[in-house]
Amino acid sequence: MSTLPRALAGDLAAIVGARHVRAAPAERATYAMDGLPTHRCVPGVVVLPGTREEAIAVVRLLATHGIPFVPRGAGTGLSGGALADAGAVLLVLTRLNRILKIDPANRLALVEPGVVNARLSAATRPYGLHYAPDPSSQSACTIGGNVAENAGGPHCLKYGVTVNHILALEVVLASGETVKLGSPGGEPWGPDLVGLFVGSEGNFGVATRITVRLTPLPRAVRTLLADFGALRAAGEGVSAIIAAGIVPAALEMMDQSCIRAVEASVYAAGYPCDAAAVLLVELDGRYDAAVEAEAVAVTEILKRAGARAIRSARDEGERERLWQGRKKAFGAMGRLSRDLVVQDAVVPRSALPDVLETIAGIAERHRLVVSNVFHAGDGNLHPNISFDATDDAMRARVEEASSEIMAACIAAGGTITGEHGIGLDKLRYMPLIFDAESLGAMLAVRRVFDPEERVNPGKVVPVHACREWTQGSRRRAQPRGEPVGAV
Amino acid sequence: MTILQKVTALLGEGAVLEAGTDRVPRIAPGSPDAVALLLGTAHQEGWRVRTEGAGTWLPSDAPADLALTTRRLDRVPAVEPQDLTATAEAGIGLDQLRQQLADRGAWLAIDPPGLGGRTLGSVVATATAGPLRQGFGPVKDHLLGVTFVTGDGRMVQSGGRVMKNVAGYDLTRLQAGGFGAFGVIVLVHLRLRALPRADVTHLLEGSRDELTQLAEDIAAAGLTPAALELVSPALARRDRWVLAVRLVGSPTLVAADEAGLGAATGGGGRFTALRAEEAHGFWMRLAEGLAVRPVTFRTGGVPAASDELLDLLQHQLGDEWISASPAAGAIRWSGDATADRLQRLRRTLAALEVPLTLERAPWAVRHAVGHFGAYREGAGPLVAGLRRTFDPGGALVVATDGE
């Protein structure tokens, strides 16, 4: 039940129109989750502004009343980061979906936050350009959400993550003030506030206009599929490619459980079902001869690492099939169980073989199916735990296994998230990688942008674990997503 | 007790170096913890502290009660060639770090202006990228994490040692280019590349207009040189402007790029390939030349505006000492300029949406002009708030915004 002032929905409707305010319980329940099925939180009211001016007016109205709010894009996030509770407003930005400018000469575009990632690349393709970060959810996720989470994707190995592609931002702060960060050329006006804002998970404000860098489409591409009889050998193959100084456009790994789920689905890509793991390696560049030479070198490296077979996509159709299997793998895993936790952690690349074995051991000990599909070239793991949320005992085992996986990654010199963010889901792990002073510093920075901590409250920084930097917190709200069961 | 006596009692005699010409006590803490101890004490005592590295880039002339030099923080705790990462303390000289990395087959793709002994911390704090920015991006793209000490002595860690990391806010990017206003960087986690197997440099002399057009043609053709630098005659020590193209990577890739370079610029043979030692000398002289004149600044515009910006600089300040990456929209100017002229130029550039960052200058100019300034709408209060957060007592002497 919403705990917001009764008149609020009407006031919001006066700004955006009544049909763009969702106040009925059933409507609000639609927004109770993001892409992570383990946290549920029904917002007090949902508002969908259609223009930048409406978005700013909404934020100013909420500032006047001191009401917390949560910016949200397509809701494909995987950390419970875009959830609002009954005392907060969910500010959905999907209607701000205009591509305002494409500037091929300077390789940049100006977009609104609700533009879908894949749509931007499609729009710039006629100019021989694309927006390089390509999260698996790119057919649905928005550029604004990508900015908030500093989203990655398979091709970020070579081309960099979201922060490497954002040149400038117009942001509305919690106070309703607008600020301009960065410049079209990418040089900051002072300290790099664009870099600070990207990945702040909505805590610093709402990006209303985003200037992105566009990247030329590669002219030559080779896509290889390497088949391994042992997971460890595949991990060693990854390390060997990196150590050889080759930077593939993408270097992805899928284990047997994942391969079989994909091959049993409509996304079947022709992966070998008896393989312990496959590596999907994409090499690209301007010159066919140079890319071919790298493909030959990678093939040799992978053979030495123990690949049973390596095949190269013969045409664009086969390449697309291979990639579709990879990008839709999370969906395909829906066949394994009714619920799925997509985990996210990063380890040094040389630690991959050991960490993968450790994860397999954790899965076995907790009697769980853990499927791995991940950005191996970055060391960015995605162990996916299949489970049934109606089974209390199983949920508890998922909880324990997730914690153990995070601990194993930290012990290997890694971190708790490479691209999904902290949100609600990983708050509890933050003190494992940052001391109280560093967490306190983050909280203090957040308060520079949002002194009342009203934007996306309760996310990213576990306040209880912070050493206090400033006297007298003025926090007004501290909602928490209520876990679905114990997970 | 004098400041010097208190510091000696705190950190020992080994931390006290000979003072510079302005007689400001120069303190060299031997560990990150010692930096925290020193700055915590400075905050309590109300001392004003200026931060120095090797003292080869920014003049050691800011008025302060003591100078904190990072030069004893020169360890390299980790080099991981398998992962292409390294961890180094901020006070290590870049040339020394490069050698240690090369010994392990690794390469840090940053070539900042200044002398080879410039410290890593100086390069990170000032975000001074060199010609390699064209192919490998700005300094911040090479950082995985930093540890820094705030103006009141708190030690803060940001980021980590892995290639991707979105745990918490990215304070690393705040420190890269913060000019020490938000703390003193003590430790840096770096993203490395494998030492390139082929590394060649080609030069072409010509008029500025002709070479700017060629640089545009090269970028438009989709070539991806590591560096594509337009250098003024005085800086290049040549009779005319020079376009320097550096190609790195596998021998096959570099050979293909060389062929592509010829095709993109109207046939081969126009460029002159330098021998390895010549290329090394050319890039080194270019870097060192930008630290000779009293003032150096950088501007960053969109690539298509590079020519217009070069005209503007020539008109307002002269163009004797310029090194620019026109395809990246980055220009570095060096020379002699008054605070007044720099302020006017900054205002003119701001109207074109082009920031001017003052990289080095005598204190009087830095103080008047500020490293930053001409903030866009609403950004000034954020910078001031961040400054208060990380240096609540104002212990760190940094000319952020000018007068």
Boltz contact constraints between the chains, C-beta under 6 A:
constraints:
  - contact:
      token1: [A, 105]
      token2: [B, 304]
      max_distance: 6.0
  - contact:
      token1: [A, 106]
      token2: [B, 302]
      max_distance: 6.0
  - contact:
      token1: [A, 106]
      token2: [B, 303]
      max_distance: 6.0
  - contact:
      token1: [A, 106]
      token2: [B, 304]
      max_distance: 6.0
  - contact:
      token1: [A, 150]
      token2: [B, 166]
      max_distance: 6.0
  - contact:
      token1: [A, 152]
      token2: [B, 164]
      max_distance: 6.0
  - contact:
      token1: [A, 177]
      token2: [B, 378]
      max_distance: 6.0
  - contact:
      token1: [A, 179]
      token2: [B, 378]
      max_distance: 6.0
  - contact:
      token1: [A, 179]
      token2: [B, 379]
      max_distance: 6.0
  - contact:
      token1: [A, 180]
      token2: [B, 376]
      max_distance: 6.0
  - contact:
      token1: [A, 180]
      token2: [B, 377]
      max_distance: 6.0
  - contact:
      token1: [A, 183]
      token2: [B, 353]
      max_distance: 6.0
  - contact:
      token1: [A, 183]
      token2: [B, 355]
      max_distance: 6.0
  - contact:
      token1: [A, 184]
      token2: [B, 302]
      max_distance: 6.0
  - contact:
      token1: [A, 184]
      token2: [B, 353]
      max_distance: 6.0
  - contact:
      token1: [A, 185]
      token2: [B, 300]
      max_distance: 6.0
  - contact:
      token1: [A, 185]
      token2: [B, 301]
      max_distance: 6.0
  - contact:
      token1: [A, 185]
      token2: [B, 302]
      max_distance: 6.0
  - contact:
      token1: [A, 185]
      token2: [B, 329]
      max_distance: 6.0
  - contact:
      token1: [A, 187]
      token2: [B, 300]
      max_distance: 6.0
  - contact:
      token1: [A, 187]
      token2: [B, 355]
      max_distance: 6.0
  - contact:
      token1: [A, 189]
      token2: [B, 355]
      max_distance: 6.0
  - contact:
      token1: [A, 189]
      token2: [B, 375]
      max_distance: 6.0
  - contact:
      token1: [A, 189]
      token2: [B, 376]
      max_distance: 6.0
  - contact:
      token1: [A, 190]
      token2: [B, 372]
      max_distance: 6.0
  - contact:
      token1: [A, 190]
      token2: [B, 383]
      max_distance: 6.0
  - contact:
      token1: [A, 191]
      token2: [B, 174]
      max_distance: 6.0
  - contact:
      token1: [A, 191]
      token2: [B, 178]
      max_distance: 6.0
  - contact:
      token1: [A, 192]
      token2: [B, 173]
      max_distance: 6.0
  - contact:
      token1: [A, 192]
      token2: [B, 177]
      max_distance: 6.0
  - contact:
      token1: [A, 195]
      token2: [B, 170]
      max_distance: 6.0
  - contact:
      token1: [A, 195]
      token2: [B, 173]
      max_distance: 6.0
  - contact:
      token1: [A, 196]
      token2: [B, 170]
      max_distance: 6.0
  - contact:
      token1: [A, 196]
      token2: [B, 173]
      max_distance: 6.0
  - contact:
      token1: [A, 196]
      token2: [B, 174]
      max_distance: 6.0
  - contact:
      token1: [A, 199]
      token2: [B, 166]
      max_distance: 6.0
  - contact:
      token1: [A, 199]
      token2: [B, 170]
      max_distance: 6.0
  - contact:
      token1: [A, 200]
      token2: [B, 169]
      max_distance: 6.0
  - contact:
      token1: [A, 216]
      token2: [B, 222]
      max_distance: 6.0
  - contact:
      token1: [A, 239]
      token2: [B, 82]
      max_distance: 6.0
  - contact:
      token1: [A, 243]
      token2: [B, 82]
      max_distance: 6.0
  - contact:
      token1: [A, 245]
      token2: [B, 194]
      max_distance: 6.0
  - contact:
      token1: [A, 286]
      token2: [B, 222]
      max_distance: 6.0
  - contact:
      token1: [A, 287]
      token2: [B, 256]
      max_distance: 6.0
  - contact:
      token1: [A, 289]
      token2: [B, 256]
      max_distance: 6.0
  - contact:
      token1: [A, 290]
      token2: [B, 252]
      max_distance: 6.0
  - contact:
      token1: [A, 290]
      token2: [B, 253]
      max_distance: 6.0
  - contact:
      token1: [A, 290]
      token2: [B, 256]
      max_distance: 6.0
  - contact:
      token1: [A, 293]
      token2: [B, 252]
      max_distance: 6.0
  - contact:
      token1: [A, 346]
      token2: [B, 162]
      max_distance: 6.0
  - contact:
      token1: [A, 346]
      token2: [B, 164]
      max_distance: 6.0
  - contact:
      token1: [A, 348]
      token2: [B, 83]
      max_distance: 6.0
  - contact:
      token1: [A, 349]
      token2: [B, 83]
      max_distance: 6.0
  - contact:
      token1: [A, 350]
      token2: [B, 82]
      max_distance: 6.0
  - contact:
      token1: [A, 350]
      token2: [B, 83]
      max_distance: 6.0
  - contact:
      token1: [A, 378]
      token2: [B, 163]
      max_distance: 6.0
  - contact:
      token1: [A, 378]
      token2: [B, 164]
      max_distance: 6.0
  - contact:
      token1: [A, 379]
      token2: [B, 162]
      max_distance: 6.0
  - contact:
      token1: [A, 379]
      token2: [B, 163]
      max_distance: 6.0
  - contact:
      token1: [A, 380]
      token2: [B, 164]
      max_distance: 6.0
  - contact:
      token1: [A, 413]
      token2: [B, 161]
      max_distance: 6.0
  - contact:
      token1: [A, 414]
      token2: [B, 162]
      max_distance: 6.0
  - contact:
      token1: [A, 415]
      token2: [B, 160]
      max_distance: 6.0
  - contact:
      token1: [A, 415]
      token2: [B, 162]
      max_distance: 6.0
  - contact:
      token1: [A, 415]
      token2: [B, 165]
      max_distance: 6.0
  - contact:
      token1: [A, 415]
      token2: [B, 167]
      max_distance: 6.0
  - contact:
      token1: [A, 416]
      token2: [B, 167]
      max_distance: 6.0
  - contact:
      token1: [A, 417]
      token2: [B, 166]
      max_distance: 6.0
  - contact:
      token1: [A, 417]
      token2: [B, 167]
      max_distance: 6.0
  - contact:
      token1: [A, 418]
      token2: [B, 164]
      max_distance: 6.0
  - contact:
      token1: [A, 419]
      token2: [B, 166]
      max_distance: 6.0
  - contact:
      token1: [A, 421]
      token2: [B, 166]
      max_distance: 6.0
  - contact:
      token1: [A, 433]
      token2: [B, 167]
      max_distance: 6.0
  - contact:
      token1: [A, 437]
      token2: [B, 154]
      max_distance: 6.0
  - contact:
      token1: [A, 437]
      token2: [B, 156]
      max_distance: 6.0
  - contact:
      token1: [A, 438]
      token2: [B, 156]
      max_distance: 6.0
  - contact:
      token1: [A, 438]
      token2: [B, 157]
      max_distance: 6.0
  - contact:
      token1: [A, 441]
      token2: [B, 156]
      max_distance: 6.0
  - contact:
      token1: [A, 442]
      token2: [B, 168]
      max_distance: 6.0
  - contact:
      token1: [A, 442]
      token2: [B, 169]
      max_distance: 6.0
  - contact:
      token1: [A, 444]
      token2: [B, 389]
      max_distance: 6.0
  - contact:
      token1: [A, 445]
      token2: [B, 169]
      max_distance: 6.0
  - contact:
      token1: [A, 448]
      token2: [B, 385]
      max_distance: 6.0
  - contact:
      token1: [A, 448]
      token2: [B, 386]
      max_distance: 6.0
  - contact:
      token1: [A, 448]
      token2: [B, 389]
      max_distance: 6.0
